[in-house]
Every structure is written in structure tokens, then in C-alpha cells.
């Protein structure tokens, strides 16, 4: 089985450091950490793709270039058969989790995330693994400063602060990489046990 690890994001450079692009940031780091080949354009999937191995397992890293809300178009081409969905891991930002927290999800609804909704719609199934990465800052008491519904778009397209970027690179991305490693080596349930407590 090949693991297809999809980072969700927007391809335009102006969005590269935004909360909505945390999925791209993660697969970029994954490619660098494991010395996988440079990303190359793939016309079939309309994505930037890197193929290699992690923990002796075949992996394909995917960064859809379709824009966030049409990510499913790319994923459907990369994972055309339902039986291949077991190796699909979609990494995305989540405004229902505080910054610094990740969760491993399986067979869950999109939760209002348009990129995930597009993947579910195009696959005709929500039976795939997701790494949900919290992007909402908290106050001194640990309460999330979640944006009002009308402000969500502006919030997810805003850049991380310098302090948040440090947290992303020193804690969040390393934990997400570890979760992916656990999924590949030990299975989804083990990753859920490790990160959903």
C-alpha cells in the first residue's frame, strides 16, 4: 500500500504563510526531513508531487494546486479507487482546535472545512485519515480566541504571528510528523491513542 499524504493549502505565494496553508507547510517539512525528491508538477493530479519512502513504505506527498476549495479534484486523481483510501492521509488547518494541538481523525465530517468537504465530495466517502492541526490562538487562561463565523475566512487567510510561527516549527510540525510516522509504522489507531488523549 502506498501512503498518499496530502497537505491542503492555496498555491498562490501570498498565502504561503497563512493558517490555511499549514498542510502545505507540513508536507514541505516532511519532504525535507526525509530527503525525498523535490516536488514536481504532475498534470494528472494538478498537484506538486514527491514520491519516495518513509519507514520502508512507499509514500506520495501531494500539494494540490487547485486552490483549497477544489482540493478534491486532485485527491480523486491520486486516489481513484476506494480501496486505496486506506493509505490516504489529509493534513489541514482546524479552527476547532487550539494552536499547538493536533488530532488524528478517521471517517469524520468536514466540520466546515471547505477543502476537506471537497475531498469527501469527490471521493464519495469520508473514510480516510486526517491530521487536524489547530490554528486558533488562546488567551492566558487557555481559552480559544475563535473568530466569529463571518470572520473565519479572513482569519484562516491571515499569517501566523512570529511567536506562533516559532510554536509551529518547534512543536506543532514535529508532533504532526510523529503522528504520520506512527500511522505508517503502527497504524491509525496507535496514532489516535497517542494524539487524541
Secondary structure, 3 states (H helix, E strand, C coil): CCEEEEECCCCCHHHCCEHHHHHHHHHHHHHHHCCCCCCEEECCCCEEEEEEEECCEEEEEEEECCCHHHHHHHHHHHCCCHHHHHHEEEEEEEEEEECCCEEEEECCCCCCCHHHHHHHHHHCCCCCEEEEEEEECECCCCCECCCCHHHHHHHHCCECCHHHHHHHHHHHHHHHHHHHHHHHHHCHHHHHHHHCC
